[in-house]
Amino acid sequence: MVAREQPGANPMTTPIYDFTSQVKAKGVITAEDVLAVRHIVWPDGKIDPTEADAVFDLNSGLNAAPREWVDFFVEAIETYVVHQQAPVGYVDDAKANWLISRIDSDGRVDSLGELELLAKILEDATNVPETFKAYALKQIETIIMTGSGPTRDGGALDPGTINAAEVKLLRRMLFAQAGDGPALVSTTEADMLFRLKDATLNAANAPEWSSFFVQAVGNHLMAHSDYQPLSRDRAAQLAAFMNDTHVSIGGFFGRMLKAGPISGFQDLFGAKAKRPSHDEAVAADRAISPDEVSWLKREVEGDHNFDPIEKQLLAFIAEESGGPVKL
């Protein structure tokens, strides 16, 4: 039987849970400890499931953590979740469910590490499951309303108000590549913004908040984006084709030319043969539809209070659309 390493053993040869248990017993982690963990779990640039669980266990057991640990924690888990499966950049259901269960295991989102991790995954991933998008959005709303403590990039979370650091965090998550509305603010996100506004209407919020609210809701109603990420299944099909060394490129392009360039690409990528022009699509999205007017009316009248931020919003919409919206 191989003897277990004792405290004080060389970190390079110490099993991951032995070393992290020693650190958890202290409740704090030093920069030297972070370097040791990095050497143990990441000598080859990859994180296996046991190591990912150990890193999460250690993060949950710390009473205090330096910037070095938060940087490593976010980098390591984001690599494990986003980049260590095919196709790269597409988070699968298994990884998403694992991450949600790990974050929920202690009943809270760590305002310094786990919250930053959620934001980073949404920013760096190409696409994530809808369940993860909904989970991340719920967490950011809860943290802004109740969380406290420093953020990774400066500032602090301040419960009951929306400060500059929280506006920056909202901006990152709402416009993230893998967010609920990639490059756009979705209806679910806009609903959340109205709830945050109503809950903090009389609080000492940062000046950036009202401007961000107006711009974000205006984006939801009038912005256009051509970006739409491939689904994970479609990306996997494309990756398989690109990696298949037995495919005849000549035969592939021959079939494309025979079918015509548009239908040829349509067959491979599932694209639609006829689409509106870019200018037509922009104009259609810029116009406020009857359904959008109904949605806006419900949100504005929901608290029976036509507040100053809502007035700013309607003025912004009138200026951008060329006329007032009749609610």
N, C-alpha and C positions, 0 to 999 in steps of 0.2 A: 504494500500500500504506500502511495506517495504521501509524504507528510505535507500538511498545509503550511504555507508560508506564514511566518509570525510577523507581528507588527514591527515595522522598521526594516522589512525586507526590501530588496531592490525592486522598485516599481515596474521595471521592465519584465520581471519574471513573476510578479505577484498576480494571482487571479483577480479579475476585475472586481468581483463582489467582496473579496477580502480587503482590497484597498479602499473601495468606496465606503465600506462599513467603518473603517478607521476614520475616514474624513467625517462621516455622518455623526460619529460619536462626539466629535468636537463641535458640530453645529455650524461651523464656518469653514470656508475653503480659501486657502491662500493661492497666490499666483504660482508658487512652486507646486502645490497640489494639482492645479489645473494642468500644468505642464506634464506632470506625472500621469494624469488620467489620459491626456492626449497621446502620450507614448504607449500606454497600455492598449487603448481601444482603436487607435488610428495609425498604426505604423504603415499600413498599406493603403491608406486613404479611403477605406471602406468600413462600414459599421454593420456588424451582424446583429440579429434580433436580440441575443443575450446582452450584447454591449449596449444596444439602444435602451433596453429595459433598465440596465444598471445606471446609465446616465440619467434617466428620468427619476429613478429611485433616489439618486444622490441629490438631484435638483429639488425634489420634494422634501428632503430631510434637512435642508440648509436653512438656518435662521438668518444668515447674511451671506451675500456673495459679491465678489468684486466684478468689475467690468470684464475682466479676463474670462471668468467662468460663464457669464451670460453670453459673451461672444462665442465661446466654444460650444456651449449647450445649443444655441440657435444654429450654428454652422453644422454641427454633427447631426442633429435630429432632422434638420432640413435636407441635408444630403441623403440621409437614410430614407426619408419619406418621398422626396421628389426625384432624386437622381439615380436610385439604385433598383430600378426595374425598367422593363421595356414596355412601351416606348418611353424614353427618358423625358421627364417633364410632365408626365401624365400620372397623377396620383390615383392608384386603384382603390377599390372599396376596402380591401383588407388593410392597407396602410392607413386610410382615413379612419376606419373604425378603431384601429389600434391607437392612433393618436388621440382620438376623442376619449377613449376609455382611460388612457394614461392621464390626460389633463383632468378628467372628472374624478380620478381616483382619490384625490384629497379634498374633493368638494369645492374647489375654487380654482380660478385661473390666476397663476402667479403674475402679478402686474409687471414684473421686470423681465422675466424670461419667457414664460409660456405665451403671454400676450404678444411679445415681439416675434415669437416663433410663428404664431398664426398669421401675423402680417407678412412676414418674410415668405412663408409658403405661398400665400396668395399672390405675392409679387413675382416670385420666381417660377412658379409652376405654370405650365401652359393651360392646363385644365384640371379641375378637381371634381369629385362627385358632388351632386346637388346637396346631399346631406351635410357635407363638410362646409359648403358655402353658407347654408342656413345656420349651422352651429357657430361658425366664426362670427357671423353677423350678430347672433344673439349674445355672444360673449363680449363683443366690443360695446354693445349697448349696455349690458350689465356693468361692465367695468367702468364705463364713463359715469354711470349714475352712482356707483357704490364704491369704486376702487380708490385706493390711496397708495402713495409711494412713488419713487422715481421711475421715469421711463428711460429706455436705453440711450436715446439720442438727445437727452436734456429735458428739463422741465419735470413736472410731477403730475400724477393723477390727483384730482381734487374732487371728492364726492359732492354731488349736489350742484356743481357748476360745470361749465365747459370752458376750459382755459386753452391757451395757445397750443400747448403740448397735445391736448386731446383733439383739437381741430386738426393738427398735423397727422395724428394717428388715424382719424376718420378719413382724411383725404387719401392716405396711403391705402386703406382697406377698400374704400368705395371705388377707387379707380385702378385697383390692382388688376393685372392681366387675367388672373383666374378668379376674380371676384364674381359676385352674383350677376353683374352686368358688365362684361369686359369693356373697358374704355367708356362705359356709360353708367349712369345711375339707374338701377332697376326700380320697379314699383315697390318691391319689398324694402329696398334701401331708402327710398323716398318716404315710405310710411314710417320707418324708423326715425328719420330726421324730424318728421313732424312730432313724433312722440317725445324725442329729446327736447325739441323746442318748447312744447307745452309744459314739460316737467321742470324746465329751468328758466321759464319766462321772466321771473322776477329775481333771478340770481345775478351775481356779479360776474357775468360771462365776459370772456375776452372779446375785443372788438372784431377779431377775425371770425368769430362764430356766425354772426348775422350775415356777413359777406359770403362765407362758405355755404351757409344754408341756402341763400338765394341763388347762388351760382349752381349748386348741386341739384336743387329741385328744378331750376331752369334747364339744366342739362337733361334731366329726366324727361321733361316735357318737349324739348325742342332740338336736342342734339342728334347728330347722325354719326354713325361709325360703320365703316366697311369691314371692321375686324370681327371675325367669328371663328373661334378656334375649332379645329377638327375634333370630333369625338374621339375618345380613347380607342374605340374599335376601329375607326377609320384610320387613325394614326398608326395603329398596329398593322393594318393591311398595307399601308404605304411603306412602312419600315420593312415589312417582310418582302415586298416587291424589290425594294432598293438593295436588300441584302441577299437576294436570291441570285447566285452566280450562274444558275442554269437557265435563266430567262433570256430569250433571244431579243436583244434590243432592236435588231433589224426587223424582226417579226412584229414587235410591239408598235414601232413607228409605222410599219406597213399597214397594220390594222387601223391605226389612227388616220393615215392618209386616205385609206379606202372609205372610212366612215366619215371623213371630214374632221378638221381640227377641233371644232366645238364638241361634236358628239363623241369624238375620241377621248377627249379629256373628261367629258361627262361620264363616260363608261367607267373610267378609272377612279375619278374622285367624287362622283355623284353630284356634279355641279348641274345647275339648271341651264338649259340652252338659251333661254330668253330671259333677260333681266332688265329692269328699268335702268336708264342711264344714271350716272352718278348725280348729275344735277337734279334729275327727277326724284331720286331717293332723298337727297338733301332737302328739297322743297317739301316733300311729303312729310318728313320727320319734323321739319320746322313748324309746320302748321299745327295748331292746337285742335285736336279732333274732339268731337262731341263726348266720347268716352273720357278723354283727358279732362275736359271741362267738368264733367260729372265727378271725377275723382278729386279734382282740385276743390270743387265746391264742398264735397264731404269733409275734406281735410280742414279747410278754412273755417267751416261752420261747426266742426266737431266739438270745439270747446266753448262755443257761443261767445267768442271774444275775438274781434277783428283787431289783432295786435299789430304793433309797429313793424315787426319782421314780415308779417304777411302782406302789409302794405308795400314794403320794399319789394317783395317778391312779385306782386301784381304790377308794380311800376316797371320792374325789370322785364317782365314778360311783354308788357305793352310796348316798351321801347324796342325790344328785339324782334317782335312779331309784326310791328307796324300798326298796332291798334290794341285797345283794351279788351280784356276778356270779360264777358258778361257772365257772372255767376248767378 
